[in-house]
Amino acid sequence: MSNEIKASLFDMLNAIMEIESFFLNEPKVFSIYQSDIRTKRAVERNIEIIGEAMRRILVKDADFKISNSRKIVDARNRIIHGYDSLSDDFIWGIIINHIPILKNEIELLLTNEL
């Protein structure tokens, strides 16, 4: 694995850990998330970072093995370009259903490389 890909994986992992940090003192409750504009924007920004880092990885290695890699990039694009039609449900689904899986995959990839 190239140093550029490793750097992008670390960027993704850092963004995931930042998202998780927003819920350390608050339970993961949709209504709480939905009413906190700062947390919403911070989560969206970190998903953008994750998506951009994934895009950079795919440019280097189109067959890189991360589940839903293309959907990760698509989520970034949807946030950036479709900001006016973005739903809280969409982002919440990423937080609850996809971020934990992605974190595990990245940690496994990085552990195997170090």
Protein Blocks (a to p, Z undefined) as FASTA:
>chain_A
ZZklmmmmmmmmmmmmmmmmmmmmpccdfklmmmmmklmmmmmmmmmmmmmmmmmmmmmm
mmbccehklmmmmmmmmmmmmmmmccfklmmmmmmmmmmmmmmmmmmmmmmmZZ
